[in-house]
Amino acid sequence: MSYLNTPLRFILAWVVVTLKTVKSSTLHVPQLPNFVLILTDDLDKQMSSSTREYLPNTWQYIADAGTVFQNMAVSMAWCCPSRVSLLSGKLVHNSNITSSRLPNGGAAKFMNEGMDSSYLPTWMQQLGYSTYFTGKFLNSLSLPILENSRCPQGWDVFDAMLDGQNHSYNEWYYYPIFTTNCQGTWMPNGTYHQTDIIRDKGIQYINDAVSKGKPFFIELAPTGPHDQGYGKVAVPCARHANMYLNTSMIMTPNWNVPLPNIMGMKQANSLAFSTSKYIPRLQTLAGVDEMVKAIVEELDALNVLENTYIIFVSDNGFHLGEHGLNYDKFTPYEEDVRVPLFMRGPQIKAGVSTDYQVTMVDLPATILTLAGGNLSSLMDGVPIPFTTLPYYSAQIPTSPPSPPQPPSIHSQPLSNKALSPTPLPQISVLPLARPANPPTPFVWPRQSYMPPKTHPVTAVPSFPSPPIPYLLTPKSHSPPPSPASYDPPLPSINLTHQHKKPRHPSPPGYSKPPVFRALLQEVGKQTTITTMVDGAFANSAHHSASAAREASQAANYSLSRQHKPLLRYLEGSIISRRRQHTTSCSSALPSHTECHRRSLLFETSSGNTPGAFYLRDTIMIEGWLDVNESTFYRKNYRSVRVCSPVFVFGSSSTYQGMTCYKYTVWCIPANAYNILDNLNFFELYDLGLDPYELNNRYRQALLQPLAKSLVERLNAVLTAMAYCQGPSCRNPWRTLHPDGSVNNLLDALSSTHDPFYSQITNFGFKYCSTYYNPINDIADANVVIYGVAANNTLI
């Protein structure tokens, strides 16, 4: 029998070894990362509200442990349009959510248009993620809207705040109304601040997600530091009501400097008024800052922090007296569009900052790529290519200021290092195309009138791409005052839904303006641009449309419900995860695996890899203002913000090694300044020399050869961006130069392209509106014809 036992023993041994090998291999399958997105409301960057002094926990636990993006700008400075860009990955002209209220925006339009059928949370669910939301979702969200449509799709738990009866935010701080999965409502008794409630709900959902053993995506959206609406100041937690009482409003060089009279945007203002708004904003942020600390501590206590990406951002900025505007947002100026952006997580560098330009639609593209997903062809953003960026070392204080501390949840100290449980391989990202020995551009001899910086700068080159020397030396800080007392601890939240309400009548319907080819435009087969024939401009649209617009309620054109399946069909299964058959994440993996797609963001490339992303130098800022104030009502603007190493007006004093140009075309309606309707007003700012946008260089530029060439390029790329969709938004220069010879402003300024750019007529408006309608635009047929680029390539 021994001759039988011998092979049997070999077989059994082989089975045991094989099982052990399979088990061991399984343990090396890369774990999908988690995501925590913290979205604040109206948090500015320019007024220093988001500095370490006022957000010490946020800096210590996110910024110092990750990367600070100094050059983040949203595409429209208004809550709902910006939040829709974050959820959909679409620029405002592609979502056409141009307002925070009906008929041009708000939650009702978002739901009625079925935009929740394909957006960030549904994509994350398709990738195997548990998804949670708590806080402010979209403006004007109410139970009648939800009852007459449906609960927003894509969320395992949708725990959102509803607007109050008077649509004011005064009920959102101590009397917030929550609905969980759209089943009735829950409201505290006025003792607990909504930021603390969101904090505790977030901790509860993190624990729930971890217990499931699945990767998770959680969005926390407190309303701080947004005011209450109707001119009322923000309401802080009671324990923070005595903080910063002696703080004064920061008076930047453009504070109370009015805009030109022709813009009709002059408002009364005073330092006392600005300060009365500024202090409550800072006080309200103290609760948000405590929430950040508690959330990060909870992730650390559950041993998931090292595999979690944490993103801290705001939906838009804010102004308080800058440019002579008393308070609010809405404009394309830096105060309104610049917001803080901090990111930490696996493979993200810690303790550094970068001037790489990011916009809101880049965040969902980044999240999807890090989660292993593909990008929809209708998404307009570029994933952030982390290792290709020019980083600067930022000094981290050895003893950061001591913030007011909430009751400790976990005492285990946190590490500020961004660690990764599984090193990610590197694949290609196309850097900004720069020649080996770029020609030195002509620099106009012009002395900057801006005050010199008071902090030193030191070169800290990190990457082979032209290093931008910069050392962030934070100013000394004194600890903020301690809160007078703490609010009582929150009771365990009972999510049993109370006082369900009867169904309400549907929201008012839309009066559709006459817009042709809307179907082809929205499904991506044709870009939104009016018919142009024989070189005519876009103002050859039907004249009858103007009269019809005046006679009807201004409303967005949209697809009917029966055409929505076509849109989803065209998107296909682009946002999908394919099964991974390998046991480790290596550079040899095929490109279709989610591990390979995640690694795309962590590789420096030679620049020749097909399908890789460009470091995009141009972003779009746009607005159609539907605001109950004559200062802003019916004003339109289209703007590009282009960051480049080209210095036309002088070396930058704001950025190191580059500057950013902002070129804006305004539509000024008749009621603004007793002028003819559709006045086109042009602005050009060199933000490196003029970060406060005090010196409009447009007229001066037309008189100088190189500066005029700059204006011609900016006008052309603005025209391309105005009708871009998907890939053409990621690299608008490719629309102008389909042969790939031009991928940025530096390339475009070559004199060989002068004949092409000099013939392009200025983009402009012929009618000011409260929503996007392409028949209101003037666009050059050399760039766009029937929604197709001049070379017959679909934009």
Number of C-alpha atoms within 10 A of each C-alpha: 5 7 7 8 10 10 11 12 11 11 12 11 12 12 12 12 12 12 12 12 12 12 11 12 13 13 12 13 16 18 14 21 25 26 23 21 19 21 24 25 22 27 28 27 26 23 19 15 20 21 16 19 21 22 21 24 27 23 24 21 21 29 28 26 25 28 27 27 21 19 20 22 30 31 30 33 29 26 23 25 30 28 26 29 29 24 19 24 27 27 34 24 24 24 19 24 28 29 26 24 19 22 23 25 25 22 23 27 25 21 20 18 16 18 17 20 17 18 22 23 27 20 25 25 18 16 21 15 24 24 23 23 26 24 29 25 25 24 22 23 22 22 24 17 21 21 18 16 15 16 18 20 18 22 21 16 17 22 26 25 29 24 22 17 8 8 17 15 22 20 19 26 25 21 18 25 20 28 21 19 20 20 20 18 22 21 17 16 9 12 14 21 21 28 29 21 23 23 23 19 19 26 19 14 18 21 14 14 21 17 10 10 9 15 23 24 26 24 22 27 26 28 27 29 27 21 23 19 12 10 10 12 20 25 24 27 23 19 19 24 18 17 21 17 14 9 11 14 19 16 14 14 15 16 20 21 15 19 17 10 10 14 21 21 17 18 15 11 17 14 16 11 15 20 19 15 18 24 24 25 22 25 26 26 29 29 27 27 20 22 27 22 22 23 23 22 22 21 20 19 16 13 12 16 26 20 24 25 23 25 22 20 22 30 31 31 30 28 27 27 26 27 24 20 21 20 17 19 23 24 24 25 21 23 27 28 30 26 29 25 24 22 22 29 25 24 22 21 22 23 24 22 25 19 21 20 22 24 25 31 27 22 22 26 25 21 23 23 24 27 26 26 26 22 23 22 15 22 24 26 31 27 25 26 23 21 19 22 21 20 27 25 22 21 13 17 15 6 7 17 19 15 19 22 17 16 10 10 12 12 8 11 9 15 13 16 19 24 20 16 12 16 14 22 18 20 20 22 28 21 21 20 16 15 9 6 6 10 11 9 13 13 14 14 10 11 10 15 9 14 8 9 9 7 10 9 13 13 13 15 16 15 15 9 14 13 17 21 18 22 19 16 15 14 11 10 14 10 14 16 14 15 18 13 11 14 15 9 11 13 9 10 12 8 14 10 16 13 9 12 12 10 12 12 10 13 14 9 11 17 14 15 20 15 18 17 14 17 19 15 18 22 20 20 16 19 26 28 26 26 21 19 12 7 11 15 21 26 21 13 20 13 10 9 15 15 9 14 16 10 10 12 13 19 22 23 21 20 18 11 11 8 13 19 12 14 19 13 10 16 18 12 13 14 23 20 19 12 9 16 9 16 14 19 22 16 14 9 17 13 12 15 19 26 28 23 22 25 23 27 27 23 18 21 17 10 15 11 12 9 9 17 22 20 24 25 22 27 28 25 27 26 28 29 25 25 16 9 9 14 17 21 19 25 28 26 24 24 27 26 25 23 26 17 20 23 23 23 21 18 22 22 19 17 21 17 18 18 26 27 24 24 23 27 23 23 26 29 26 16 15 20 15 10 14 11 17 20 20 20 16 18 16 23 21 26 23 24 25 20 23 21 21 17 15 16 18 18 12 11 18 15 10 13 10 19 21 18 22 22 22 22 22 26 23 28 29 28 27 26 27 27 22 25 28 22 19 19 27 24 27 30 26 21 28 27 16 16 9 10 13 21 25 24 22 22 17 22 19 12 11 9 15 14 9 14 24 14 12 18 18 18 22 26 27 18 22 26 24 21 26 26 22 22 25 23 23 23 30 23 22 19 21 28 24 18 24 20 21 18 14 12 10 18 26
